């Protein structure tokens, strides 16, 4: 997915306090959509303005829906907002 690949490019001019790591889909079973969650985790790790967070969230839901998991997408939305 081109959008997710674009999100994984990091801004090398920013100094990171912590190394990137991902636990996959926190609070959810890592199904065939784990890659979606990892891209989302990286976008959050990179930081940025609220707009970037909202874009990362939208891409996460779209990626999961693309894999045919619409029910999980609906349950995942509140969890992502909380945590």
LINURQUI-V601456 format. One record per backbone hydrogen bond with DSSP energy under -0.5 kcal/mol. CO is the residue of the C=O (numbers start at 1). NH is the residue of the N-H. If there is no record, write none. Layout:
{{CO,NH} {CO,NH}}
//
This chain:
{{1,5} {2,6} {3,7} {4,8} {5,8} {5,9} {6,9} {10,12} {11,14} {14,16} {24,26} {25,28} {29,31} {31,34} {33,36} {33,37} {34,38} {35,39} {36,40} {37,41} {38,42} {39,43} {40,44} {41,45} {42,46} {43,47} {49,52} {49,53} {50,54} {51,55} {52,56} {53,57} {54,58} {55,59} {56,60} {57,61} {58,62} {59,63} {60,64} {61,65} {62,66} {63,67} {64,67} {64,69} {65,68} {69,73} {70,74} {71,75} {72,76} {73,77} {74,78} {75,79} {76,80} {77,81} {78,82} {79,83}}
//
